[in-house]
Amino acid sequence: MNTKKKASTKMILMLTEFSNRDKNATDAALKLAAKLGLNLMLLHAYPITVNAQSNARIENTKYLSEIDRHFDCEKERLLELLKTNYGGVSQPIIKSYSGEGSLSENVCGILEKEDIVMIVMGGRPARDNDYLFCTEIDEILYKTPRPVLIIPEKMGLEI
């Protein structure tokens, strides 16, 4: 009789810009994933580069290597957090994805390919120029059939 537990393919999707606000939310998403036996996928979306004055391909290559560096640092930080804080619970697999275009387009594309059970993102106090941020939140809320958890910048998640 095989008693080995099958690894889950279900994931929490964490939206990140690699900011301090997102660090708190990513920690909360990791905690949820570890407690619920889920994996974690980090998503960073970036705007489409259209600039006739420069070489967009070279700029994108530099930008993508910078995103990869951020992902590597964040994965390393999360693995260390797992090791020190969640040794006795499930160890989630941490994946990353960066995509060109709007955040909501990227989220919808991932939902078509992956078994995402929840979306987590960082929140912040409202500012005068939050139109774009609020528009992205609205689009994600209206376009996705998954629950969205917004974690405030200065508040943790107790579970």
N, C-alpha and C positions, 0 to 999 in steps of 0.2 A: 504494500500500500504506500503510495507516494504522499507524504505529509508536507512536502515543501510548498510553501505559500507562493502562489503565482503573483508576480509583480503587477501592480495596477498600471493601467494605461491612462487612467483618468487624471486630469490636471487642473490646477488653478492657474489662470492666466494673469500675470502681474504686468501692468502697464508701467513703463519706467522711462524717465528722462535722465536718470542717474543723479538726481538731486537729493539733498538732505531730506526733503519731504517724501520722496519716493523710498529712501532708505528705511524709514520707519514703517511705511506700508509694506515694503518687501519683507522686512522682519516679521510682520504680522502674517503675511501670506505664507512664509516658510513655516511659521508656527502652526498655522491651520493645516498645511500640507502634511507636516510631520504627525500631527495629532489624528488626522483623518485618513492617513495611509494613501495620500495622493502625491502626485509629482508636481513640479513647479515649472512653468514656462515664463521666462522674462521676455517681454516684447518692447522694442523701441521702434517707433515709426519716425521717419524723417521726410521732410518735404522734397518734392520733385525739383531737381535743379535744372533751371532753364535760364542760361545766361549767355547771350551771344558774344559777350566781351571776353569770356574765359573758356578754358577747356574743361567742360563739365565732367568728362570721364576721369580726368586726373583729380579734380576736386572730389568727386564721388569716391574714388579709390582711397584718397587720404582720409576722408570722412568715415568711410566704412572701416578702415583699419583702426581709427580712433574708437569707433563703436565697439569693435572686437576687443580692444584693450579694456574698455569699460566693462564689457561683459565678463572678461576673464577675471578682472579684479573683483567684481561683484560676486561671481561664482566662488572664488577663493574665500571671500569674506563669509559667504553663506555656508560653505562647507565647514569652516572653522566654527561658526555659530552652531551648526548642527552637532559637531563633535563635542563642544563644551556644554551645550544646554539640552540637547535632545538625544542623548546617548541611548536611552531605554525605549525609544519609540521608533516608528518606521522611518527609514532613511529615504527621503524623496530623491528622485532623479531630478537634476536641475538642467533644463534646456534653455536655449536662448534663440531669439529670432529678431532680425531687424528687417524692416520693410519700407520701401519707398512709397510715399503717398499719405493719405490721411490716416489718422489713428483708427477711425471707425472702419474704413475699408480693410485695413490690415487685420483688425479684430474679426471681422466677418469672414475673411479669407481663412484665418486660422480655425474658426469654428466649423468650417466646412471640412477641414482635414483632420482635426484633433478632437479628442474626447474631453472637452473643457466643461467643467461643472460649475465654475464660478470665475468672475473677473474681479480683480482687486486693483485699486489705484489709489494714489496719494491725494489728499485734499489739502486745501489751504484756505486761509481767510479770504473773503472776497476783496477784490481790488477794482479800481476804476476801469482798467483795461482788460477785464476778464471775459470779454465777449468771445474770443476764440476758444479759451479754455472751457467756458460754459457750453459753447456750441458743440465741442467734441464730446463732452459728457452727455449732452442731450442726444446726440447721434448714436452714441454707444447704447444708451438706455432704450432708445426707440428701435434700433436695428437689431439688437441681440436678444435672444430668448433666454439668456442666462442671468442669474442674479449678479448685481454689481455692488461690491462693498468698497466704500470710500473711507479710507483711514486718515483722520486728521494728522497734520504734521507733528503735533506735539502730544499725541495721545497713543498709547499702546493698545494692544488687544489682549484682554484677559479671557482665557478659555481653560 
